[in-house]
């Protein structure tokens, strides 16, 4: 599943929100409050294209199979000129799985979680080699539970020969892609 | 990145996430921020709804 950008201009972002609202309602849950913090931030990013400059640009990206609804989304922010960071950095925040996965049955849950995270990370690495070019990638760890999870992910990712560094620092997972 | 490296990366990612979920357990993984149902506003609204139904 490729990583695709969701935009207001082509209706893909609104289509995701309408579909995810239906998924919430099908599960008997209230979409107004579900992932409220993440979606509020993404709403602003998608609406305000003027925020893109030569030094910073952001977009909402989705793991999506064909014309299906996105299964997982995130906010990607490419920035140049961070303090102490001469090279551009690609920062990833607000990773959010769909309501269908969130409220789904447990039977296929693990493979869905693993598949979505693997596709998302793979897509981000590809993004860092393309339109958001950066050898430094930072994934935000949004909660103590995220930190606990990535404690176990980090040593495994370090085994990939294409990464020269995989390290957790504060609330971020740092990945440096080998030049 | 070569085709071979991409194939290796996909395998590393799958193994890393699968192993980490096994290590912490599905229940702990479901408490990560990847799930919108862990949003504080959602939890508060759901709790209020549950209390109202119980009353």
gemmi code that builds the backbone of each chain (N, CA, C; Angstrom):
import gemmi

chains = {
    "A": [
        ("UNK", (0.846, -1.194, 0.000), (0.000, 0.000, 0.000), (0.878, 1.239, 0.000)),
        ("UNK", (0.740, 2.077, -0.990), (1.577, 3.279, -1.015), (1.080, 4.336, -0.039)),
        ("UNK", (1.971, 5.271, 0.277), (1.609, 6.413, 1.104), (1.153, 7.526, 0.162)),
        ("UNK", (-0.059, 8.030, 0.370), (-0.574, 9.072, -0.521), (-0.904, 10.321, 0.290)),
        ("UNK", (-0.747, 11.471, -0.340), (-1.066, 12.714, 0.346), (-2.562, 12.997, 0.252)),
        ("UNK", (-3.152, 13.387, 1.355), (-4.567, 13.771, 1.370), (-4.657, 15.287, 1.267)),
        ("UNK", (-5.490, 15.748, 0.354), (-5.579, 17.185, 0.069), (-7.016, 17.670, 0.165)),
        ("UNK", (-7.157, 18.966, 0.415), (-8.505, 19.537, 0.341), (-8.861, 19.792, -1.124)),
        ("UNK", (-7.849, 20.125, -1.940), (-8.103, 20.534, -3.331), (-8.738, 19.420, -4.172)),
        ("UNK", (-8.396, 18.164, -3.903), (-8.987, 17.073, -4.696), (-10.075, 16.315, -3.916)),
        ("UNK", (-10.378, 16.811, -2.721), (-11.451, 16.214, -1.925), (-11.042, 14.976, -1.154)),
        ("UNK", (-9.786, 14.566, -1.267), (-9.389, 13.302, -0.627), (-9.402, 13.390, 0.904)),
        ("UNK", (-9.078, 14.557, 1.443), (-9.078, 14.694, 2.905), (-10.513, 14.634, 3.445)),
        ("UNK", (-11.416, 15.370, 2.787), (-12.818, 15.358, 3.223), (-13.429, 13.962, 3.059)),
        ("UNK", (-13.048, 13.289, 1.988), (-13.561, 11.932, 1.755), (-13.138, 10.998, 2.894)),
        ("UNK", (-11.882, 11.161, 3.347), (-11.400, 10.364, 4.472), (-12.245, 10.647, 5.710)),
        ("UNK", (-12.495, 11.941, 5.977), (-13.229, 12.278, 7.193), (-14.678, 11.780, 7.146)),
        ("UNK", (-15.300, 11.885, 5.977), (-16.683, 11.382, 5.843), (-16.710, 9.863, 6.067)),
        ("UNK", (-15.748, 9.180, 5.449), (-15.686, 7.719, 5.594), (-15.379, 7.287, 7.009)),
        ("UNK", (-14.487, 8.000, 7.650), (-14.127, 7.649, 9.024), (-15.282, 7.966, 9.987)),
        ("UNK", (-16.052, 9.033, 9.663), (-17.237, 9.316, 10.481), (-18.225, 8.137, 10.385)),
        ("UNK", (-18.414, 7.632, 9.165), (-19.331, 6.497, 8.979), (-18.832, 5.258, 9.719)),
        ("UNK", (-17.513, 5.063, 9.711), (-16.952, 3.914, 10.436), (-17.208, 4.038, 11.944)),
        ("UNK", (-17.039, 5.252, 12.465), (-17.311, 5.486, 13.887), (-18.773, 5.206, 14.207)),
        ("UNK", (-19.644, 5.759, 13.370), (-21.083, 5.606, 13.628), (-21.507, 4.145, 13.515)),
        ("UNK", (-20.893, 3.415, 12.586), (-21.208, 1.985, 12.451), (-20.810, 1.209, 13.702)),
        ("UNK", (-19.797, 1.738, 14.410), (-19.354, 1.092, 15.646), (-20.107, 1.642, 16.861)),
        ("UNK", (-21.056, 2.560, 16.616), (-21.832, 3.145, 17.708), (-21.038, 4.162, 18.509)),
        ("UNK", (-20.031, 4.744, 17.883), (-19.173, 5.698, 18.583), (-19.348, 7.099, 17.997)),
        ("UNK", (-18.933, 8.088, 18.791), (-19.123, 9.490, 18.423), (-17.873, 10.051, 17.748)),
        ("UNK", (-17.982, 10.387, 16.481), (-16.830, 10.874, 15.718), (-16.384, 12.265, 16.163)),
        ("UNK", (-17.311, 13.045, 16.717), (-16.976, 14.430, 17.086), (-15.794, 14.491, 18.049)),
        ("UNK", (-15.669, 13.488, 18.892), (-14.614, 13.509, 19.909), (-13.477, 12.549, 19.584)),
        ("UNK", (-13.705, 11.629, 18.662), (-12.703, 10.612, 18.332), (-11.498, 11.282, 17.641)),
        ("UNK", (-10.287, 11.036, 18.150), (-9.051, 11.610, 17.568), (-9.166, 13.117, 17.367)),
        ("UNK", (-9.875, 13.764, 18.274), (-10.175, 15.190, 18.103), (-8.916, 16.047, 17.985)),
        ("UNK", (-7.951, 15.784, 18.867), (-6.723, 16.592, 18.864), (-6.007, 16.448, 17.522)),
        ("UNK", (-5.807, 15.202, 17.081), (-5.075, 14.957, 15.829), (-5.785, 15.571, 14.624)),
        ("UNK", (-7.096, 15.336, 14.536), (-7.825, 15.807, 13.359), (-7.946, 17.324, 13.331)),
        ("UNK", (-8.033, 17.955, 14.496), (-8.079, 19.422, 14.529), (-6.797, 20.022, 13.953)),
        ("UNK", (-5.654, 19.425, 14.312), (-4.372, 19.917, 13.779), (-4.317, 19.678, 12.273)),
        ("UNK", (-4.713, 18.482, 11.854), (-4.645, 18.145, 10.422), (-5.591, 19.022, 9.598)),
        ("UNK", (-6.775, 19.328, 10.149), (-7.723, 20.212, 9.444), (-7.038, 21.520, 9.060)),
        ("UNK", (-6.289, 22.072, 10.010), (-5.627, 23.365, 9.769), (-4.517, 23.234, 8.733)),
        ("UNK", (-3.773, 22.141, 8.815), (-2.654, 21.936, 7.873), (-3.191, 21.797, 6.451)),
        ("UNK", (-4.241, 21.016, 6.297), (-4.800, 20.768, 4.966), (-5.425, 22.048, 4.400)),
        ("UNK", (-6.025, 22.851, 5.275), (-6.717, 24.061, 4.810), (-5.749, 25.178, 4.428)),
        ("UNK", (-4.590, 25.232, 5.103), (-3.700, 26.377, 4.934), (-2.464, 26.013, 4.118)),
        ("UNK", (-2.560, 26.085, 2.806), (-1.409, 25.760, 1.960), (-0.365, 26.878, 1.959)),
        ("UNK", (-0.755, 28.054, 2.443), (0.198, 29.164, 2.455), (1.301, 28.937, 3.481)),
        ("UNK", (1.106, 27.927, 4.358), (2.108, 27.658, 5.388), (3.384, 27.061, 4.809)),
        ("UNK", (3.339, 26.589, 3.559), (4.524, 25.993, 2.940), (5.516, 27.083, 2.532)),
        ("UNK", (6.769, 26.935, 2.959), (7.821, 27.882, 2.588), (9.029, 27.089, 2.097)),
        ("UNK", (10.094, 27.819, 1.764), (11.320, 27.143, 1.334), (11.955, 26.386, 2.503)),
        ("UNK", (11.583, 26.751, 3.718), (12.203, 26.148, 4.902), (11.297, 25.165, 5.623)),
        ("UNK", (10.030, 25.113, 5.259), (9.119, 24.217, 5.975), (7.873, 23.925, 5.138)),
        ("UNK", (7.481, 22.682, 5.115), (6.186, 22.351, 4.520), (5.641, 21.099, 5.198)),
        ("UNK", (4.320, 21.035, 5.218), (3.660, 19.940, 5.928), (2.557, 19.346, 5.069)),
        ("UNK", (2.225, 18.116, 5.346), (1.122, 17.476, 4.655), (0.579, 16.309, 5.455)),
        ("UNK", (-0.660, 15.966, 5.159), (-1.269, 14.781, 5.770), (-1.111, 13.628, 4.781)),
        ("UNK", (-0.539, 12.536, 5.241), (-0.285, 11.382, 4.375), (-1.034, 10.165, 4.911)),
        ("UNK", (-1.414, 9.285, 3.986), (-2.252, 8.144, 4.362), (-1.738, 6.841, 3.771)),
        ("UNK", (-1.849, 5.793, 4.555), (-1.677, 4.435, 4.033), (-3.024, 4.054, 3.441)),
        ("UNK", (-3.039, 3.824, 2.147), (-4.311, 3.634, 1.456), (-4.160, 2.637, 0.316)),
        ("UNK", (-5.109, 1.718, 0.269), (-5.112, 0.695, -0.785), (-6.040, 1.151, -1.915)),
        ("UNK", (-5.485, 1.489, -3.078), (-6.311, 1.900, -4.212), (-7.248, 3.031, -3.844)),
        ("UNK", (-8.529, 2.835, -4.177), (-9.527, 3.856, -3.874), (-10.213, 3.623, -2.532)),
        ("UNK", (-9.729, 2.655, -1.767), (-10.311, 2.413, -0.450), (-10.094, 3.629, 0.452)),
        ("UNK", (-10.784, 3.624, 1.582), (-10.546, 4.682, 2.558), (-9.171, 4.486, 3.184)),
        ("UNK", (-8.513, 5.567, 3.590), (-7.229, 5.428, 4.279), (-7.359, 4.546, 5.527)),
        ("UNK", (-6.328, 3.769, 5.781), (-6.331, 2.925, 6.979), (-5.566, 3.590, 8.123)),
        ("UNK", (-4.548, 4.364, 7.760), (-3.762, 5.080, 8.771), (-3.301, 6.396, 8.161)),
        ("UNK", (-3.325, 7.446, 8.979), (-2.849, 8.747, 8.489), (-1.799, 9.302, 9.453)),
        ("UNK", (-1.067, 10.281, 8.984), (-0.095, 10.954, 9.848), (0.162, 12.355, 9.304)),
        ("UNK", (0.781, 13.151, 10.118), (1.202, 14.485, 9.693), (2.708, 14.440, 9.456)),
        ("UNK", (3.131, 14.799, 8.252), (4.561, 14.858, 7.929), (4.958, 16.314, 7.769)),
        ("UNK", (6.059, 16.676, 8.404), (6.537, 18.061, 8.365), (8.024, 18.064, 8.007)),
        ("UNK", (8.332, 18.646, 6.855), (9.724, 18.783, 6.423), (10.200, 20.163, 6.819)),
        ("UNK", (11.339, 20.210, 7.498), (11.810, 21.512, 7.965), (13.335, 21.604, 7.841)),
        ("UNK", (13.776, 22.783, 7.448), (15.213, 23.054, 7.358), (15.532, 24.187, 8.331)),
        ("UNK", (16.672, 24.033, 9.029), (17.113, 25.123, 9.894), (16.702, 24.983, 11.344)),
        ("UNK", (16.437, 23.747, 11.787), (16.166, 23.553, 13.210), (17.441, 23.838, 13.999)),
        ("UNK", (17.325, 24.360, 15.214), (18.522, 24.645, 16.012), (19.388, 23.392, 16.175)),
        ("UNK", (20.668, 23.534, 15.890), (21.596, 22.414, 16.041), (21.432, 21.338, 14.997)),
        ("UNK", (20.673, 21.624, 13.955), (20.366, 20.602, 12.933), (20.561, 21.239, 11.557)),
        ("UNK", (21.771, 21.201, 11.037), (22.034, 21.887, 9.766), (21.313, 21.270, 8.573)),
        ("UNK", (21.067, 19.980, 8.636), (20.426, 19.294, 7.514), (18.906, 19.314, 7.668)),
        ("UNK", (18.171, 19.172, 6.576), (16.696, 19.097, 6.688), (16.258, 17.878, 7.508)),
        ("UNK", (15.113, 18.036, 8.149), (14.569, 16.970, 8.983), (13.130, 16.690, 8.550)),
        ("UNK", (12.763, 15.446, 8.506), (11.374, 15.055, 8.247), (10.778, 14.563, 9.555)),
        ("UNK", (9.809, 15.316, 10.054), (9.184, 14.964, 11.335), (7.800, 14.363, 11.096)),
        ("UNK", (7.501, 13.297, 11.810), (6.224, 12.601, 11.654), (5.502, 12.595, 12.994)),
        ("UNK", (4.263, 13.083, 12.971), (3.481, 13.171, 14.209), (2.048, 12.704, 13.940)),
        ("UNK", (1.316, 12.515, 15.011), (-0.130, 12.285, 14.959), (-0.520, 11.067, 14.106)),
        ("UNK", (0.229, 9.999, 14.236), (-0.131, 8.754, 13.540), (-1.477, 8.277, 14.088)),
        ("UNK", (-2.432, 8.059, 13.178), (-3.797, 7.722, 13.612), (-4.365, 6.614, 12.741)),
        ("UNK", (-4.729, 5.501, 13.356), (-5.355, 4.409, 12.605), (-6.861, 4.662, 12.488)),
        ("UNK", (-7.468, 4.107, 11.454), (-8.883, 4.375, 11.163), (-9.795, 3.847, 12.277)),
        ("UNK", (-11.007, 4.398, 12.370), (-11.978, 3.856, 13.334), (-12.264, 2.376, 13.091)),
        ("UNK", (-12.251, 1.955, 11.814), (-12.521, 0.536, 11.529), (-11.477, -0.349, 12.196)),
        ("UNK", (-10.229, 0.110, 12.209), (-9.179, -0.652, 12.894), (-9.298, -0.456, 14.403)),
        ("UNK", (-9.546, 0.783, 14.808), (-9.647, 1.105, 16.235), (-10.753, 0.289, 16.912)),
        ("UNK", (-11.924, 0.236, 16.274), (-13.068, -0.437, 16.896), (-13.322, -1.824, 16.296)),
        ("UNK", (-12.362, -2.328, 15.520), (-12.554, -3.614, 14.850), (-12.470, -4.796, 15.796)),
        ("UNK", (-12.765, -5.942, 15.236), (-12.694, -7.164, 16.032), (-11.236, -7.583, 16.184)),
        ("UNK", (-10.982, -8.345, 17.230), (-9.603, -8.689, 17.564), (-8.993, -9.746, 16.644)),
        ("UNK", (-9.848, -10.453, 15.896), (-9.374, -11.614, 15.140), (-8.176, -11.314, 14.243)),
        ("UNK", (-8.267, -10.218, 13.507), (-7.184, -9.915, 12.584), (-6.403, -8.689, 13.033)),
        ("UNK", (-6.575, -8.312, 14.298), (-6.046, -7.030, 14.758), (-4.536, -6.918, 14.605)),
        ("UNK", (-3.809, -7.899, 15.081), (-2.351, -7.745, 15.111), (-1.776, -7.546, 13.703)),
        ("UNK", (-2.241, -8.341, 12.745), (-1.682, -8.205, 11.398), (-2.042, -6.847, 10.791)),
        ("UNK", (-3.217, -6.310, 11.155), (-3.591, -4.975, 10.680), (-2.681, -3.909, 11.280)),
        ("UNK", (-2.426, -4.019, 12.572), (-1.556, -3.035, 13.235), (-0.154, -3.085, 12.620)),
        ("UNK", (0.371, -4.298, 12.521), (1.735, -4.462, 12.008), (1.818, -3.991, 10.551)),
        ("UNK", (0.856, -4.424, 9.749), (0.868, -4.060, 8.336), (0.795, -2.562, 8.127)),
        ("UNK", (-0.083, -1.904, 8.884), (-0.230, -0.458, 8.729), (1.015, 0.302, 9.185)),
        ("UNK", (1.567, -0.090, 10.307), (2.770, 0.612, 10.775), (3.942, 0.375, 9.829)),
        ("UNK", (4.080, -0.854, 9.342), (5.176, -1.162, 8.415), (5.022, -0.354, 7.123)),
        ("UNK", (3.800, -0.298, 6.588), (3.574, 0.465, 5.350), (3.791, 1.961, 5.581)),
        ("UNK", (3.334, 2.443, 6.729), (3.512, 3.865, 7.031), (4.999, 4.221, 7.126)),
        ("UNK", (5.743, 3.433, 7.891), (7.168, 3.728, 8.051), (7.904, 3.588, 6.724)),
        ("UNK", (7.554, 2.575, 5.966), (8.192, 2.386, 4.660), (7.899, 3.601, 3.767)),
        ("UNK", (6.656, 4.035, 3.773), (6.271, 5.193, 2.962), (6.995, 6.459, 3.394)),
        ("UNK", (7.176, 6.606, 4.696), (7.891, 7.789, 5.198), (9.359, 7.755, 4.759)),
        ("UNK", (9.960, 6.579, 4.811), (11.354, 6.475, 4.358), (11.426, 6.848, 2.867)),
        ("UNK", (10.455, 6.378, 2.091), (10.433, 6.733, 0.660), (10.233, 8.243, 0.473)),
        ("UNK", (9.345, 8.797, 1.295), (9.099, 10.245, 1.237), (10.394, 11.012, 1.509)),
        ("UNK", (11.184, 10.491, 2.446), (12.437, 11.165, 2.824), (13.487, 11.064, 1.717)),
        ("UNK", (13.250, 10.184, 0.772), (14.176, 10.055, -0.363), (13.624, 10.767, -1.597)),
        ("UNK", (12.442, 11.415, -1.432), (11.793, 12.049, -2.583), (11.357, 13.468, -2.299)),
        ("UNK", (10.040, 13.686, -2.267), (9.512, 15.056, -2.200), (9.779, 15.755, -0.867)),
        ("UNK", (10.061, 15.006, 0.189), (10.442, 15.626, 1.461), (11.845, 15.145, 1.813)),
        ("UNK", (12.785, 15.438, 0.950), (14.139, 14.875, 1.054), (14.834, 15.258, 2.354)),
        ("UNK", (15.217, 14.240, 3.116), (15.925, 14.447, 4.381), (16.515, 13.113, 4.819)),
        ("UNK", (17.742, 13.151, 5.295), (18.318, 11.921, 5.845), (17.963, 11.732, 7.315)),
        ("UNK", (17.513, 12.831, 7.948), (17.117, 12.750, 9.356), (15.597, 12.671, 9.446)),
        ("UNK", (15.115, 11.623, 10.104), (13.668, 11.440, 10.276), (13.386, 11.319, 11.767)),
        ("UNK", (12.356, 12.025, 12.204), (11.996, 11.970, 13.625), (10.517, 11.594, 13.755)),
        ("UNK", (10.256, 10.547, 14.493), (8.878, 10.142, 14.771), (8.517, 10.562, 16.188)),
        ("UNK", (7.422, 11.285, 16.308), (7.011, 11.744, 17.633), (6.340, 10.622, 18.412)),
        ("UNK", (6.755, 10.477, 19.655), (6.151, 9.483, 20.538), (5.118, 10.224, 21.374)),
        ("UNK", (3.856, 10.010, 21.055), (2.797, 10.859, 21.584), (2.342, 10.561, 22.995)),
        ("UNK", (2.803, 9.461, 23.569), (2.340, 9.115, 24.920), (3.346, 8.169, 25.568)),
        ("UNK", (3.270, 7.993, 26.880), (4.170, 7.029, 27.541), (4.018, 5.617, 26.961)),
        ("UNK", (2.805, 5.272, 26.516), (2.584, 3.957, 25.920), (3.338, 3.826, 24.590)),
        ("UNK", (3.396, 4.919, 23.837), (4.174, 4.916, 22.592), (5.647, 4.666, 22.903)),
        ("UNK", (6.116, 5.344, 23.947), (7.526, 5.212, 24.337), (7.821, 3.747, 24.693)),
        ("UNK", (6.928, 3.159, 25.451), (7.110, 1.751, 25.847), (7.155, 0.842, 24.622)),
        ("UNK", (6.258, 1.094, 23.666), (6.209, 0.281, 22.441), (7.508, 0.420, 21.641)),
        ("UNK", (7.972, 1.646, 21.460), (9.150, 1.865, 20.616), (10.458, 1.450, 21.296)),
        ("UNK", (10.416, 1.221, 22.616), (11.586, 0.630, 23.284), (11.898, -0.729, 22.675)),
        ("UNK", (10.854, -1.431, 22.250), (11.049, -2.762, 21.659), (11.254, -2.703, 20.146)),
        ("UNK", (10.760, -1.648, 19.530), (10.913, -1.494, 18.071), (12.352, -1.089, 17.718)),
        ("UNK", (12.901, -0.187, 18.514), (14.191, 0.440, 18.191), (15.328, -0.551, 17.914)),
        ("UNK", (15.562, -1.537, 18.799), (16.693, -2.448, 18.522), (16.507, -3.248, 17.238)),
        ("UNK", (15.258, -3.544, 16.890), (15.004, -4.297, 15.650), (15.282, -3.424, 14.424)),
        ("UNK", (14.839, -2.157, 14.491), (15.081, -1.252, 13.357), (16.573, -1.004, 13.153)),
        ("UNK", (17.316, -1.051, 14.248), (18.765, -0.822, 14.162), (19.461, -1.875, 13.311)),
        ("UNK", (18.788, -2.997, 13.102), (19.402, -4.081, 12.319), (19.432, -3.772, 10.820)),
        ("UNK", (18.659, -2.760, 10.395), (18.610, -2.450, 8.959), (19.886, -1.713, 8.551)),
        ("UNK", (20.556, -2.242, 7.566), (21.847, -1.689, 7.154), (21.719, -0.298, 6.525)),
        ("UNK", (20.520, 0.060, 6.090), (20.316, 1.367, 5.461), (20.160, 2.505, 6.456)),
        ("UNK", (20.088, 2.178, 7.760), (20.012, 3.219, 8.793), (21.356, 3.315, 9.507)),
        ("UNK", (21.870, 4.531, 9.630), (23.124, 4.670, 10.375), (22.869, 4.971, 11.846)),
        ("UNK", (21.638, 5.377, 12.181), (21.299, 5.614, 13.587), (19.812, 5.395, 13.801)),
        ("UNK", (19.475, 4.693, 14.860), (18.092, 4.581, 15.324), (18.154, 4.748, 16.837)),
        ("UNK", (17.544, 5.817, 17.320), (17.737, 6.151, 18.728), (16.521, 6.893, 19.273)),
        ("UNK", (16.131, 6.579, 20.519), (15.055, 7.318, 21.170), (15.660, 8.411, 22.033)),
        ("UNK", (15.185, 9.628, 21.839), (15.658, 10.751, 22.655), (14.449, 11.577, 23.041)),
        ("UNK", (14.213, 11.683, 24.339), (13.040, 12.430, 24.790), (11.768, 11.812, 24.225)),
        ("UNK", (10.971, 12.637, 23.578), (9.703, 12.125, 23.042), (9.800, 11.862, 21.540)),
        ("UNK", (11.013, 11.588, 21.056), (11.191, 11.348, 19.622), (11.988, 10.084, 19.360)),
        ("UNK", (11.658, 9.421, 18.276), (12.486, 8.346, 17.734), (13.255, 8.942, 16.559)),
        ("UNK", (14.570, 8.908, 16.631), (15.433, 9.463, 15.573), (15.894, 8.340, 14.659)),
        ("UNK", (15.737, 8.546, 13.386), (16.278, 7.612, 12.399), (17.135, 8.414, 11.424)),
        ("UNK", (18.363, 7.991, 11.246), (19.218, 8.608, 10.233), (19.418, 7.605, 9.103)),
        ("UNK", (19.018, 8.012, 7.919), (19.192, 7.145, 6.747), (20.634, 7.301, 6.260)),
        ("UNK", (21.302, 6.168, 6.085), (22.698, 6.203, 5.638), (22.782, 6.853, 4.261)),
        ("UNK", (23.709, 7.792, 4.081), (23.821, 8.474, 2.782), (24.282, 7.523, 1.676)),
    ],
    "B": [
        ("UNK", (17.646, 4.080, -2.685), (17.604, 2.753, -2.049), (17.309, 1.691, -3.121)),
        ("UNK", (18.112, 0.659, -3.135), (17.954, -0.373, -4.162), (16.720, -1.238, -3.870)),
        ("UNK", (16.312, -2.015, -4.865), (15.172, -2.907, -4.677), (15.438, -3.881, -3.534)),
        ("UNK", (16.669, -4.364, -3.478), (17.043, -5.317, -2.426), (16.938, -4.681, -1.043)),
        ("UNK", (17.410, -3.426, -0.930), (17.332, -2.721, 0.354), (15.881, -2.474, 0.753)),
        ("UNK", (15.035, -2.157, -0.235), (13.616, -1.931, 0.073), (12.966, -3.213, 0.590)),
        ("UNK", (13.308, -4.318, -0.022), (12.767, -5.605, 0.427), (13.244, -5.910, 1.842)),
        ("UNK", (14.521, -5.640, 2.091), (15.079, -5.862, 3.436), (14.391, -4.956, 4.449)),
        ("UNK", (14.193, -3.682, 4.070), (13.556, -2.735, 4.988), (12.141, -3.179, 5.341)),
        ("UNK", (11.380, -3.611, 4.348), (10.005, -4.056, 4.627), (10.011, -5.218, 5.620)),
        ("UNK", (10.938, -6.140, 5.442), (11.018, -7.297, 6.340), (11.402, -6.854, 7.751)),
        ("UNK", (12.360, -5.931, 7.844), (12.787, -5.435, 9.163), (11.621, -4.743, 9.865)),
        ("UNK", (10.875, -3.922, 9.119), (9.743, -3.201, 9.720), (8.678, -4.172, 10.222)),
        ("UNK", (8.317, -5.137, 9.393), (7.312, -6.129, 9.817), (7.763, -6.854, 11.082)),
        ("UNK", (9.006, -7.309, 11.071), (9.506, -8.052, 12.235), (9.559, -7.168, 13.477)),
        ("UNK", (9.992, -5.924, 13.298), (10.143, -5.013, 14.436), (8.796, -4.734, 15.095)),
        ("UNK", (7.777, -4.420, 14.275), (6.475, -4.080, 14.858), (5.777, -5.320, 15.432)),
        ("UNK", (5.905, -6.435, 14.757), (5.290, -7.665, 15.264), (5.920, -8.070, 16.594)),
        ("UNK", (7.243, -7.991, 16.664), (7.943, -8.378, 17.899), (7.599, -7.437, 19.044)),
        ("UNK", (7.485, -6.138, 18.730), (7.184, -5.156, 19.786), (5.758, -5.347, 20.317)),
        ("UNK", (4.809, -5.651, 19.428), (3.435, -5.889, 19.899), (3.399, -7.142, 20.768)),
        ("UNK", (4.126, -8.166, 20.348), (4.191, -9.387, 21.167), (4.796, -9.080, 22.539)),
        ("UNK", (5.812, -8.218, 22.548), (6.521, -7.931, 23.803), (5.641, -7.180, 24.797)),
        ("UNK", (4.873, -6.199, 24.316), (4.075, -5.408, 25.271), (2.646, -5.928, 25.398)),
        ("UNK", (2.195, -6.717, 24.440), (0.827, -7.245, 24.463), (-0.134, -6.335, 23.719)),
        ("UNK", (-1.187, -6.945, 23.163), (-2.166, -6.192, 22.368), (-2.847, -5.105, 23.206)),
        ("UNK", (-3.175, -5.425, 24.457), (-3.885, -4.441, 25.286), (-3.053, -3.184, 25.510)),
        ("UNK", (-1.769, -3.374, 25.771), (-0.884, -2.212, 25.957), (-0.729, -1.455, 24.643)),
        ("UNK", (-0.633, -2.192, 23.534), (-0.506, -1.524, 22.237), (-1.746, -0.673, 21.949)),
        ("UNK", (-2.915, -1.167, 22.357), (-4.161, -0.423, 22.107), (-4.234, 0.870, 22.927)),
        ("UNK", (-3.308, 1.028, 23.873), (-3.276, 2.282, 24.646), (-2.322, 3.309, 24.038)),
        ("UNK", (-1.697, 2.979, 22.907), (-0.804, 3.948, 22.252), (-1.629, 5.068, 21.623)),
        ("UNK", (-0.939, 6.110, 21.230), (-1.644, 7.271, 20.667), (-2.104, 7.040, 19.228)),
        ("UNK", (-1.843, 5.858, 18.678), (-2.279, 5.571, 17.297), (-3.797, 5.424, 17.193)),
        ("UNK", (-4.449, 5.308, 18.333), (-5.895, 5.051, 18.334), (-6.659, 6.281, 18.824)),
        ("UNK", (-7.573, 6.754, 17.972), (-8.349, 7.951, 18.296), (-9.239, 7.776, 19.507)),
        ("UNK", (-9.513, 6.527, 19.869), (-10.346, 6.283, 21.050), (-9.585, 6.573, 22.340)),
        ("UNK", (-8.276, 6.827, 22.246), (-7.500, 7.223, 23.426), (-7.431, 8.739, 23.586)),
        ("UNK", (-8.058, 9.462, 22.670), (-8.091, 10.918, 22.782), (-8.821, 11.289, 24.085)),
        ("UNK", (-8.243, 12.203, 24.877), (-8.866, 12.565, 26.158), (-10.319, 13.032, 26.007)),
        ("UNK", (-10.607, 13.781, 24.938), (-11.981, 14.282, 24.750), (-12.930, 13.111, 24.486)),
        ("UNK", (-12.466, 12.136, 23.721), (-13.309, 10.966, 23.421), (-13.575, 10.170, 24.701)),
        ("UNK", (-12.517, 9.975, 25.487), (-12.679, 9.214, 26.733), (-13.652, 9.910, 27.683)),
        ("UNK", (-13.514, 11.241, 27.773), (-14.390, 12.003, 28.673), (-15.846, 11.918, 28.212)),
        ("UNK", (-16.058, 12.063, 26.888), (-17.425, 12.020, 26.349), (-18.030, 10.637, 26.543)),
        ("UNK", (-17.217, 9.604, 26.334), (-17.709, 8.235, 26.473), (-18.053, 7.933, 27.933)),
        ("UNK", (-17.200, 8.407, 28.816), (-17.432, 8.192, 30.244), (-18.733, 8.885, 30.678)),
        ("UNK", (-18.926, 10.108, 30.205), (-20.145, 10.848, 30.549), (-21.381, 10.137, 30.006)),
        ("UNK", (-21.255, 9.613, 28.789), (-22.379, 8.901, 28.153), (-22.706, 7.627, 28.955)),
        ("UNK", (-21.657, 6.899, 29.344), (-21.849, 5.662, 30.118), (-22.521, 5.948, 31.450)),
        ("UNK", (-22.092, 7.050, 32.102), (-22.673, 7.405, 33.408), (-24.146, 7.768, 33.264)),
        ("UNK", (-24.447, 8.463, 32.161), (-25.829, 8.897, 31.920), (-26.720, 7.667, 31.700)),
        ("UNK", (-26.174, 6.706, 30.944), (-26.957, 5.494, 30.658), (-27.163, 4.655, 31.909)),
        ("UNK", (-26.132, 4.672, 32.784), (-26.214, 3.866, 34.013), (-27.193, 4.475, 35.015)),
        ("UNK", (-27.369, 5.814, 34.924), (-28.225, 6.503, 35.914), (-29.712, 6.191, 35.683)),
    ],
}
model = gemmi.Model(1)
for chain_id, residues in chains.items():
    chain = gemmi.Chain(chain_id)
    for i, (resn, *xyz) in enumerate(residues, 1):
        res = gemmi.Residue()
        res.name, res.seqid = resn, gemmi.SeqId(i, " ")
        for name, pos in zip(("N", "CA", "C"), xyz):
            atom = gemmi.Atom()
            atom.name, atom.element = name, gemmi.Element(name[0])
            atom.pos, atom.b_iso = gemmi.Position(*pos), 0.0
            res.add_atom(atom)
        chain.add_residue(res)
    model.add_chain(chain)
structure = gemmi.Structure()
structure.add_model(model)
structure.setup_entities()
